Amino acid sequence: MFSKRFMQLPYKWKIRYVIAVAVTLAVMMMGLIFGIYDYRVQKADMVSEMSTIAGVVARRSSAVVSFQDSRRATENLTGTIITGRVIYACIKNTMVPQGIVLSEIPALNYECKRELDGRAAADFLNNNLVLENEIEVNGRVIGFLKLVMDTNSMSQRTASIIFALAISAFGSVILAMIVTNRYQHALYDPIVDLGNVAQSITRDRDYQIRAKKASNDEVGTTVEAFNTMLEMLQDDKNQLERMAYYDALTGLPNRRLFLEKLARAISHSRLNDKPFGVIFIDLDNFKWVNDNLGHDMGDLLLKVISKRTESAVRDIDTVARLGGDEFTVILLELKDQGEAEMVCQRILDALKPKIQLRDHPHQAGASLGLAIGYGSTEDVDSIIKKADLAVYDAKDAGKNCFRVYQGDNNTTGV
């Protein structure tokens, strides 16, 4: 019957019919292939995106698990639900035999137990994406984070794309032949760009890369959500780096960054053949402030000391806080020992004005130990040891003064 009716059509309609069928089948096939490709890209992007989030949350949850802080654990889990696809999440402390679930977002058919192998694993189980990250402290596994994402949205999105392409083909053959290619590019390019951005981030670990928004449709909304996620990850990364290298109270470089800067100062001295110096600063009677005025006043004192010390050194010098009431200064490109001694005296002078701590005007003082060295003869441990010995001599000399390490346990200074 079909062939008989077809043969009865005018020839031009036969051509149009063949073209219509051919274009329709081609568009539908392209839609099917595109949908499969898009589905795979979405899976890869979801694994990359959520694996990155899971890694950050796992690192941020180490303290939570250590102190068994259920409230903070719930806050960390709530922060992962940025796309609305997380249907289950939990953080579990495994330091005890049976384990302790600190927080859990419940869902049917899931419980807070390991299902995957590996320290950081991701797999699709029961049409959902399951991610698991071990939570470690100093190399020791103390718990794990588990996230389960619903992948139904990926199937729905792929089906919508195929249906839209089919409707376009049946609606108008000529329009489909002209417009489909443009439509495909308009839809395909942003997705490919999104995939390329995700791959670049995974490869280069550069979270400042951003995907380009080419339209205001669903793809454009996805690009905006992706870029928002990257901004959040970049903020977390910057915060983690800040926590790793800077003192939270004073904002000065901490011990870790001090050691790195000191190593660079030694190399700089070796290359430029100029002496450098290290000043150890130990506050006098700091314990009295904490014991009698309170730790909040002790923290205020440390902040004032850090600012005054920074104001007394040169722009090329580095002030750091090692912890407690211990500060250090790295002096670069010294002309001679006298220039370093002048810096020590400026620091002592900067600390002389009294500091008002509640109703108590406090006279701050410090013992300074100065060590001068050359990059060709010093290393990190040796210069630190010399500055430390000079500090002890300053304390023995009555405090609120500085001493310069001269070798053989001899020091000079005022």
C-alpha positions, 0 to 999 in steps of 0.5 A: 500500500505504501509503495502504491501511494508513493508511486502515485505521487507527482515526481517532484513530491517523490523527490521532496518525500525522499529528501524529507525521509532522508533528512529526517533519518539523518537528523534523527541519527545525528540526534541519537549519536549526539545524544550518546556523545553528550551523555558520555560528556555529561558523565565525564563532567559529572565525575570530574566536577563531583570528584573535585568537590568530594576531594575538597570536602574530604580535606576540609572534613579532616578536623571535623572527623578528628573532633567528631563535630556532627554540626560542621559535618552537616554543614560540609555535606550541605555545601556539596548540594550545589546542583540538586543532584546529590541524593545521599551523602555521609561522613563517617569516622572509622577510628572506632571498630564499628565506625561513627556516622557524623552526618548523613543525608538519607536516601533509599537503598543507601547506607554509610558504608564503603562500596568502592575500592580505592582511596578516591573512587567514583563509579556508576551504580544503580544508575547513580554516581557514587563517589567515595573519598578517604579522610586523612590526617597526617597520612592516617585514614580516620574516616571517609566521605560518600556522595551519591548523585542522581544521573536521571537529569542526564538521560532526560537532557539527552532525550530532550535534545534528540526530540528537538532535532526530530521535531525540527526535521519533520517541521520543515525539510528545507529549514532543517537542512539549513538550520540544523547545522547551525543549531547543532553548532550552537548547542555543540560548541558550548558543551565541547568548550565546557568539556575542554575547560574541565579537561584543562582544569583537571590537567593544569589544576588552574581553577581560574579558567572559565567557560564562555557563555554563548547563549541564555538557554539551558546550556548557558545556565549550565555554563553559569553554574559550572563557572560558579562552581569554579569560583567556589573551588578557587575560593576554597583553594585560595583559603586552603593556601592561605591557611597553609602559609599564613598565620591566622591571627596576625596574617604574617607568614607562618613557620612553613612559609618562613622556611621556604623564604629563608631557603630562597634568601640563602640561594639569593645570597649565594647568587649575589654574594651579599650577606643576609640576616635572620632575627629571632624575636622572643617577647618578654613576659608574654606569659604574664599577659595571658595569665593575668589579662587573658588570652584575648589581650595576649592575641591583641598584643601579638597583633600590635607587635606584628604591625610594629615589627613590620613598620620597623623593617625594610620593604625587602625584608620578611616578618614571620610568626613561628608560633606563640610569642616567637617572631622572625625577620629575614634580612636580604641584601645587607651591606654589612652587619651594622645595617642589620644591627640598625634594624634590630634597634629600630624594632626595639624602638618600635616596641617601646611605646606602651600598649593599652590592654584593657585598663592596663598600659603594657610596656612591651619588650623583646629579646632579639637574636641576630645571625649574619650569614652568606649563602655559600656557607650557610644552610637553613638549620645552621642560620636558625641555630645561630639566631636561636643562640643569640636570643638566649644570650639576649635573655641572659643579658637582661632582656629587651635588647639584642645580641649578634651571634659571633661564633664560638658561643660569643655574641655582641649587641646592645 
